[in-house]
Amino acid sequence: MSQAVAEDAPPGKTTDGGKQWTSRQVVILLVIGVGALMVSLTQSLLVPVMGELAVDLNTGSDGIAWLLTSTLLVGAVAVPAFGRLGDLYGTRKMVLVALGALVAGSLICALSDSLTWMIVGRSVVGLSVATVPLSISLIGVTLPRKHAGSGIAVISAMLGVGGALGLPLAGVIAEYADYHVLFWICVAGGILAIPGIVLLVPEPARSAKGRMDLIGTALLGGGILSLLLPLAQGDSWGWTDPLTLTLFAAAVVLLVVFVVFELRITSPLVDVRTTARPALLLTNIASLFVGFALFATLIGTATYVQAPAATGYGFGKSILVGGLCMLPGGIIMLLLSPVSARLKPRIALMIGSLIIAVGFLSRIWLTGSLWQVILGATIAGAGTGIAYAAMPGLIMHAAPRSELAAANGLNALFRSVGSSLASALGGAILAAKTMDLGGHALPSLGAYQLLFALCAGAAILAALLAAIIPTHSATADAALPED
């Protein structure tokens, strides 16, 4: 597979001992990266325009929240399912299916003016969340080993870059255009990426055998839905509400049953024995903590900057300025992700996590100027770029080739759970520690400082976990091509 890529170097062109990228390899990374970026944008694109959506769709905050929740819930089920389907039937094929869902779902939203159809469209978009982990696996087995690490780092960083770029982009649209333009951008991006992948990216040889585990998929999907739904709706339902507690209990039961079932079948959705080995288990738990920190960056920067100056910490800036404060962090994520590829993945995860902690610790004390807020967010973004880029390298090292897409999907699921925990816990903290300003309850500075302290602690825990990840794997079987 990699030989086909290498043969596309222009005749007579030196590759400096194989270190330089050929033009085709660059184009392959570009088209896959565009698809991954478009999908990542969808996770934060609507946040700045939620108020406008509520007015236009004639609904309240609970209804609008489902535009985000529906994507989260469908994506949580799609990621592990599409990962296993990619191992069984072709990673490139499933990338195209996921991007097709992005185009279809975004088109439904672009043409909709009702809440119901918007939720339908966003649910279809949720299927596309599997694009990023699938793309990581596709890059890993398509590009030669000497370039795969850098390519994986760039694609993985898109998870953070898309989230950071989505806020300023949506801010611009909110001020100067109709919010439907946001969906047309996603449609255009998907349409741009799909033909490029079809024409330029080869389908790797499939090494997995067996059949799709439908019962395991239903059990895992039910367990994840039962966990994420109350995390997303707990603020409005109440954390002690019987429905909230029932769903949490159902999540525990379903996930336990899932593990027991997966241990007893020959073609599981998730190889529990492999996943439970320290190299993968510690990486996934560390991913959860880093995912927690990344999402808290989103909810703790834009809204912080937009808060009135009378709060004692806010700057009374517009939606656009709040989003632009995230832009330097998004850019530096992309620029620093290749740096991670030059380090050993375990070391890169440690360094990235510690940089995230420094960024959040600075946010606790540096509150006097806008540039200080931007600096703290940018430092955290730099660490996130390095840490996110390191995780697929650890997965590639520890997971068998026949389970690579499923393993990357499970890692992405852990990040998503971390982000959901940050959303739930961060929202609860900001709602509990408030101050009265003109009859309106706004989060206090202490609430944000507590959130930042928790994020710094989560990042430090991720670094400690990275330090004890085994350096040798007993399960991997040379996932990356040599040439």
C-alpha positions as CSV (number, residue, x, y, z in Angstrom):
1,M,0.0,0.0,0.0
2,S,2.7,2.4,0.9
3,Q,4.7,1.4,-2.1
4,A,1.9,2.8,-4.3
5,V,2.2,6.1,-2.6
6,A,6.0,6.2,-2.9
7,E,5.9,5.4,-6.6
8,D,4.1,8.7,-7.3
9,A,7.3,10.8,-6.7
10,P,8.1,12.8,-9.8
11,P,10.7,11.0,-12.0
12,G,14.2,12.0,-11.2
13,K,13.2,13.9,-8.0
14,T,15.4,13.2,-5.0
15,T,13.7,12.5,-1.8
16,D,16.7,13.3,0.4
17,G,17.1,9.7,1.6
18,G,13.3,9.2,1.8
19,K,12.8,12.0,4.3
20,Q,11.0,14.5,2.0
21,W,7.3,14.2,1.3
22,T,6.1,13.5,-2.3
23,S,3.4,15.7,-3.7
24,R,0.9,12.9,-3.6
25,Q,1.6,12.2,0.1
26,V,1.0,15.9,0.8
27,V,-2.3,15.8,-1.2
28,I,-3.5,12.7,0.6
29,L,-2.9,14.3,4.0
30,L,-4.6,17.5,2.8
31,V,-7.8,15.9,1.6
32,I,-8.1,13.7,4.6
33,G,-7.3,16.6,6.9
34,V,-10.0,18.8,5.3
35,G,-12.6,16.2,6.1
36,A,-11.4,15.8,9.7
37,L,-11.4,19.6,10.1
38,M,-14.9,20.0,8.8
39,V,-16.2,17.4,11.2
40,S,-14.3,18.9,14.2
41,L,-15.8,22.3,13.4
42,T,-19.3,21.0,13.9
43,Q,-18.6,20.4,17.6
44,S,-18.3,24.1,18.4
45,L,-19.8,25.9,15.4
46,L,-23.3,26.5,16.9
47,V,-22.2,27.6,20.4
48,P,-22.0,31.4,19.5
49,V,-25.3,31.4,17.6
50,M,-27.5,29.5,20.1
51,G,-29.3,32.7,21.1
52,E,-30.1,33.6,17.5
53,L,-31.2,30.0,16.9
54,A,-33.6,30.1,19.8
55,V,-35.3,33.2,18.5
56,D,-35.4,32.0,14.9
57,L,-36.7,28.5,15.8
58,N,-39.1,29.9,18.4
59,T,-37.9,27.6,21.2
60,G,-36.3,27.8,24.6
61,S,-32.9,26.8,25.9
62,D,-33.9,23.2,26.5
63,G,-34.9,22.8,22.8
64,I,-31.8,24.5,21.5
65,A,-29.6,22.3,23.7
66,W,-30.8,19.3,21.8
67,L,-29.0,20.6,18.7
68,L,-25.7,19.9,20.6
69,T,-26.9,16.9,22.6
70,S,-28.2,15.0,19.6
71,T,-24.9,15.2,17.8
72,L,-23.0,14.1,20.9
73,L,-25.2,11.1,21.6
74,V,-25.2,9.8,18.0
75,G,-21.5,10.4,17.7
76,A,-20.8,8.4,20.9
77,V,-22.5,5.4,19.4
78,A,-21.1,5.9,15.9
79,V,-17.4,6.2,16.8
80,P,-16.9,2.6,18.2
81,A,-19.3,1.1,15.6
82,F,-17.7,2.7,12.6
83,G,-14.3,1.9,13.9
84,R,-15.1,-1.8,14.0
85,L,-16.8,-1.6,10.6
86,G,-13.6,0.1,9.3
87,D,-11.5,-2.8,10.5
88,L,-13.8,-5.4,8.9
89,Y,-14.9,-3.8,5.7
90,G,-12.4,-1.0,4.9
91,T,-11.3,2.2,6.7
92,R,-11.5,4.4,3.7
93,K,-15.0,3.2,2.9
94,M,-16.2,4.1,6.4
95,V,-14.4,7.5,6.2
96,L,-16.5,8.2,3.1
97,V,-19.7,7.0,4.7
98,A,-19.0,9.3,7.7
99,L,-18.3,12.3,5.5
100,G,-21.4,11.6,3.5
101,A,-23.3,11.8,6.8
102,L,-21.7,15.2,7.4
103,V,-22.8,16.5,4.0
104,A,-26.4,15.0,4.3
105,G,-26.9,16.2,7.9
106,S,-25.5,19.7,7.2
107,L,-27.7,20.0,4.1
108,I,-30.8,19.2,6.1
109,C,-29.9,21.9,8.6
110,A,-29.0,24.4,5.9
111,L,-32.4,24.0,4.4
112,S,-34.4,23.9,7.7
113,D,-36.2,26.5,9.6
114,S,-37.8,24.2,12.2
115,L,-36.4,22.8,15.4
116,T,-37.4,19.2,14.6
117,W,-35.6,19.1,11.3
118,M,-32.6,20.9,12.8
119,I,-32.3,18.1,15.4
120,V,-32.7,15.5,12.7
121,G,-29.9,17.1,10.7
122,R,-27.7,17.4,13.7
123,S,-28.3,13.8,14.6
124,V,-27.2,12.7,11.1
125,V,-24.1,14.9,11.5
126,G,-23.4,12.9,14.7
127,L,-22.5,9.9,12.5
128,S,-19.7,11.9,11.0
129,V,-17.9,12.3,14.4
130,A,-16.3,8.9,13.6
131,T,-14.4,10.6,10.7
132,V,-11.4,11.7,12.8
133,P,-10.5,8.4,14.5
134,L,-11.1,6.6,11.2
135,S,-8.9,9.2,9.4
136,I,-6.1,8.7,11.9
137,S,-6.1,4.9,11.2
138,L,-6.3,5.5,7.5
139,I,-3.2,7.8,7.5
140,G,-1.4,5.4,9.8
141,V,-1.7,2.5,7.3
142,T,-1.5,4.5,4.0
143,L,1.5,6.7,4.5
144,P,5.0,5.2,4.9
145,R,6.3,4.9,8.5
146,K,8.6,7.9,8.1
147,H,5.7,10.2,7.4
148,A,2.8,8.5,9.1
149,G,3.7,9.9,12.6
150,S,3.6,13.5,11.3
151,G,0.4,12.8,9.4
152,I,-1.3,11.2,12.3
153,A,-0.3,14.1,14.5
154,V,-1.8,16.7,12.2
155,I,-5.1,14.7,11.8
156,S,-5.3,14.2,15.6
157,A,-4.7,17.9,16.3
158,M,-7.8,18.7,14.1
159,L,-9.9,17.6,17.1
160,G,-8.7,20.7,19.0
161,V,-8.1,22.9,16.0
162,G,-11.7,22.5,14.7
163,G,-13.1,23.4,18.1
164,A,-10.9,26.5,18.5
165,L,-11.5,27.7,14.9
166,G,-15.3,27.1,15.1
167,L,-15.9,29.8,17.6
168,P,-14.4,32.7,15.8
169,L,-15.8,31.5,12.5
170,A,-19.3,31.3,14.0
171,G,-18.7,34.7,15.6
172,V,-18.1,36.3,12.2
173,I,-21.2,34.6,10.7
174,A,-23.3,35.7,13.7
175,E,-22.3,39.4,13.2
176,Y,-22.4,39.6,9.4
177,A,-24.5,36.8,7.9
178,D,-27.3,34.3,8.5
179,Y,-26.4,31.3,10.7
180,H,-27.5,28.9,7.8
181,V,-24.2,29.8,6.2
182,L,-22.4,27.7,8.9
183,F,-24.1,24.6,7.6
184,W,-23.4,25.5,4.0
185,I,-19.7,25.7,4.9
186,C,-19.8,22.1,6.3
187,V,-21.6,21.0,3.1
188,A,-18.9,22.6,0.9
189,G,-16.1,21.1,3.0
190,G,-17.5,17.6,2.8
191,I,-18.1,17.8,-0.9
192,L,-14.5,19.0,-1.4
193,A,-13.0,16.2,0.7
194,I,-15.0,13.2,-0.6
195,P,-13.9,13.2,-4.3
196,G,-10.3,13.8,-3.2
197,I,-10.4,10.7,-1.0
198,V,-12.1,8.6,-3.6
199,L,-9.6,9.5,-6.3
200,L,-6.3,9.8,-4.4
201,V,-6.4,7.7,-1.2
202,P,-6.0,3.9,-1.6
203,E,-8.0,1.5,0.4
204,P,-5.6,-0.3,2.8
205,A,-5.6,-4.1,2.9
206,R,-8.1,-5.4,5.5
207,S,-6.5,-7.7,8.1
208,A,-9.5,-8.1,10.5
209,K,-11.7,-11.2,10.2
210,G,-15.1,-12.0,11.7
211,R,-18.5,-10.2,11.6
212,M,-20.0,-7.1,13.1
213,D,-21.0,-7.5,16.8
214,L,-24.5,-6.1,16.7
215,I,-25.4,-7.1,20.3
216,G,-22.2,-5.6,21.6
217,T,-22.9,-2.5,19.6
218,A,-26.3,-2.2,21.1
219,L,-25.0,-2.8,24.7
220,L,-22.2,-0.3,24.4
221,G,-24.4,2.3,22.6
222,G,-27.1,2.0,25.3
223,G,-24.5,2.3,28.1
224,I,-22.8,5.3,26.6
225,L,-26.2,7.0,25.8
226,S,-27.3,6.3,29.4
227,L,-24.1,8.0,30.7
228,L,-23.9,11.0,28.4
229,L,-27.6,11.9,28.3
230,P,-27.8,12.8,32.0
231,L,-24.4,14.5,31.8
232,A,-25.8,16.7,29.0
233,Q,-29.2,17.3,30.6
234,G,-28.4,17.1,34.3
235,D,-28.5,20.9,34.8
236,S,-32.1,21.1,33.5
237,W,-33.4,17.8,34.9
238,G,-31.6,18.1,38.3
239,W,-28.8,15.9,39.4
240,T,-30.9,14.1,42.0
241,D,-33.9,13.7,39.7
242,P,-35.1,10.0,39.5
243,L,-34.6,10.0,35.7
244,T,-31.0,11.2,36.0
245,L,-30.1,8.6,38.7
246,T,-31.9,5.8,36.8
247,L,-29.9,6.6,33.6
248,F,-26.6,6.6,35.5
249,A,-27.5,3.2,37.1
250,A,-28.5,1.9,33.6
251,A,-25.2,3.0,32.3
252,V,-23.3,1.0,34.9
253,V,-25.4,-2.1,34.3
254,L,-25.2,-2.0,30.5
255,L,-21.5,-1.4,30.5
256,V,-20.8,-4.3,32.9
257,V,-23.0,-6.6,30.7
258,F,-21.2,-5.3,27.6
259,V,-17.8,-6.3,29.1
260,V,-19.0,-9.8,30.1
261,F,-20.6,-10.4,26.7
262,E,-17.5,-9.2,24.8
263,L,-15.3,-11.6,26.8
264,R,-17.4,-14.6,25.6
265,I,-17.7,-14.0,21.8
266,T,-15.1,-14.7,19.1
267,S,-15.7,-11.5,17.1
268,P,-16.2,-8.7,19.6
269,L,-16.8,-5.0,18.9
270,V,-14.1,-4.3,21.4
271,D,-11.4,-6.7,22.4
272,V,-11.7,-6.2,26.1
273,R,-8.6,-8.2,27.0
274,T,-6.4,-6.1,24.7
275,T,-8.1,-2.9,25.8
276,A,-7.5,-3.7,29.4
277,R,-3.8,-4.0,29.0
278,P,-1.9,-1.1,30.6
279,A,-0.6,0.4,27.3
280,L,-4.1,1.0,26.0
281,L,-6.0,1.4,29.2
282,L,-3.7,4.1,30.6
283,T,-3.7,5.9,27.3
284,N,-7.5,6.0,27.1
285,I,-7.8,7.2,30.7
286,A,-5.3,10.0,30.0
287,S,-7.3,10.9,26.9
288,L,-10.3,11.4,29.1
289,F,-8.5,13.9,31.3
290,V,-7.1,15.8,28.3
291,G,-10.6,15.8,26.7
292,F,-11.9,17.3,29.9
293,A,-9.3,20.1,29.8
294,L,-9.9,20.9,26.1
295,F,-13.6,21.4,26.4
296,A,-13.2,23.5,29.5
297,T,-11.0,25.8,27.4
298,L,-13.9,26.4,25.1
299,I,-16.5,27.1,27.9
300,G,-14.0,29.1,30.0
301,T,-12.6,31.5,27.5
302,A,-15.3,32.9,25.1
303,T,-18.0,33.4,27.8
304,Y,-15.4,34.7,30.2
305,V,-14.3,37.4,27.8
306,Q,-17.9,38.3,26.9
307,A,-18.9,38.8,30.6
308,P,-19.5,42.5,31.6
309,A,-16.6,44.4,33.0
310,A,-18.8,45.0,36.1
311,T,-18.2,41.4,37.1
312,G,-14.6,42.3,38.0
313,Y,-13.1,39.8,35.5
314,G,-15.0,40.1,32.2
315,F,-14.2,42.5,29.4
316,G,-17.7,43.0,27.8
317,K,-16.5,41.9,24.4
318,S,-18.6,40.7,21.5
319,I,-19.2,37.1,20.4
320,L,-16.7,37.7,17.6
321,V,-14.0,38.9,19.9
322,G,-14.7,36.0,22.3
323,G,-14.2,33.6,19.5
324,L,-11.1,35.3,18.2
325,C,-9.5,34.8,21.6
326,M,-9.5,31.1,20.9
327,L,-7.9,31.5,17.5
328,P,-4.2,31.7,18.6
329,G,-4.6,28.5,20.5
330,G,-6.1,26.8,17.5
331,I,-3.3,27.9,15.2
332,I,-0.6,26.8,17.7
333,M,-2.3,23.4,18.1
334,L,-1.8,22.8,14.4
335,L,1.7,24.2,14.3
336,L,3.0,22.2,17.2
337,S,1.3,18.9,16.4
338,P,4.2,17.8,14.2
339,V,6.6,18.5,17.1
340,S,4.8,15.7,18.9
341,A,5.6,13.2,16.1
342,R,9.3,13.8,16.6
343,L,9.1,12.8,20.3
344,K,8.3,9.4,21.8
345,P,4.5,9.4,22.2
346,R,4.6,8.7,25.9
347,I,7.0,11.7,26.4
348,A,5.0,13.9,24.1
349,L,1.8,13.1,26.1
350,M,3.6,14.0,29.4
351,I,5.0,17.2,28.0
352,G,1.7,18.3,26.4
353,S,-0.3,17.5,29.6
354,L,2.1,19.5,31.7
355,I,1.9,22.5,29.3
356,I,-1.9,22.3,29.6
357,A,-1.6,22.5,33.4
358,V,0.6,25.5,33.1
359,G,-1.9,27.3,30.9
360,F,-4.8,26.7,33.3
361,L,-2.8,27.6,36.4
362,S,-1.9,30.9,34.7
363,R,-5.6,31.5,34.1
364,I,-6.2,31.4,37.9
365,W,-3.9,34.3,38.7
366,L,-3.6,36.3,35.4
367,T,-7.0,38.0,35.1
368,G,-6.2,41.7,34.8
369,S,-5.8,42.0,31.0
370,L,-7.3,40.5,27.9
371,W,-3.9,39.5,26.6
372,Q,-3.3,37.5,29.8
373,V,-6.5,35.5,29.1
374,I,-5.4,34.9,25.5
375,L,-2.0,33.9,26.7
376,G,-3.3,31.3,29.1
377,A,-5.7,29.9,26.5
378,T,-2.9,29.7,23.9
379,I,-0.6,27.9,26.3
380,A,-3.3,25.4,27.1
381,G,-3.9,25.1,23.3
382,A,-0.3,24.4,22.7
383,G,-0.2,21.6,25.2
384,T,-3.5,20.1,23.8
385,G,-2.0,20.0,20.3
386,I,1.0,18.1,21.5
387,A,-1.0,15.8,23.8
388,Y,-3.7,15.0,21.2
389,A,-1.1,14.3,18.5
390,A,0.7,11.8,20.9
391,M,-2.3,9.6,21.7
392,P,-2.7,7.9,18.3
393,G,1.0,7.1,18.3
394,L,0.4,5.2,21.6
395,I,-2.6,3.5,20.1
396,M,-0.7,2.5,17.0
397,H,2.1,1.0,19.1
398,A,-0.2,-0.9,21.4
399,A,-3.1,-2.1,19.2
400,P,-3.0,-5.0,16.7
401,R,-3.3,-3.9,13.1
402,S,-6.6,-5.9,12.8
403,E,-8.2,-3.7,15.6
404,L,-6.6,-0.4,14.7
405,A,-9.6,1.6,13.7
406,A,-11.7,0.2,16.6
407,A,-8.9,1.1,19.0
408,N,-8.7,4.7,17.7
409,G,-12.5,4.9,17.9
410,L,-12.5,3.9,21.5
411,N,-9.8,6.4,22.3
412,A,-11.9,9.1,20.6
413,L,-14.9,7.9,22.7
414,F,-12.9,8.4,25.9
415,R,-12.0,12.0,24.8
416,S,-15.7,12.6,24.1
417,V,-16.7,11.3,27.6
418,G,-14.0,13.6,29.1
419,S,-15.5,16.6,27.2
420,S,-19.0,15.7,28.4
421,L,-17.8,15.5,32.0
422,A,-16.2,18.9,31.6
423,S,-19.4,20.3,30.1
424,A,-21.5,18.9,33.0
425,L,-19.2,19.7,35.8
426,G,-18.2,23.1,34.4
427,G,-21.8,24.1,33.8
428,A,-22.7,23.0,37.4
429,I,-19.8,25.0,38.9
430,L,-20.6,28.2,36.9
431,A,-24.3,27.8,37.8
432,A,-23.6,27.2,41.5
433,K,-21.1,30.0,42.2
434,T,-22.7,33.2,40.9
435,M,-23.0,36.9,41.6
436,D,-25.9,39.2,41.1
437,L,-25.5,41.9,38.5
438,G,-28.5,44.0,37.8
439,G,-30.9,41.2,38.7
440,H,-29.0,38.6,36.6
441,A,-27.0,35.7,38.0
442,L,-23.6,35.5,36.4
443,P,-20.7,33.2,37.2
444,S,-18.3,34.6,39.7
445,L,-14.5,34.8,39.2
446,G,-14.2,32.1,41.9
447,A,-16.3,29.8,39.8
448,Y,-14.0,30.1,36.8
449,Q,-10.9,29.8,39.0
450,L,-12.2,26.6,40.4
451,L,-12.9,25.3,36.9
452,F,-9.4,26.2,35.8
453,A,-7.9,24.5,38.9
454,L,-9.8,21.3,38.1
455,C,-8.5,21.4,34.5
456,A,-4.9,21.8,35.7
457,G,-5.4,18.9,38.0
458,A,-6.9,16.8,35.2
459,A,-3.9,17.6,33.0
460,I,-1.4,16.7,35.8
461,L,-3.2,13.4,36.2
462,A,-2.9,12.8,32.5
463,A,0.9,13.4,32.7
464,L,1.3,11.0,35.6
465,L,-0.6,8.3,33.8
466,A,1.6,8.9,30.7
467,A,4.7,8.4,32.9
468,I,3.6,4.9,33.7
469,I,2.4,3.8,30.2
470,P,4.6,0.7,29.3
471,T,7.2,1.5,26.6
472,H,6.9,-2.0,25.1
473,S,3.7,-3.6,23.8
474,A,2.9,-7.3,23.7
475,T,-0.1,-6.8,21.3
476,A,0.9,-4.6,18.4
477,D,2.0,-6.2,15.2
478,A,3.7,-3.5,13.2
479,A,0.7,-1.4,12.3
480,L,2.6,1.2,10.2
481,P,4.1,0.4,6.8
482,E,7.8,0.6,6.4
483,D,8.0,2.2,3.0
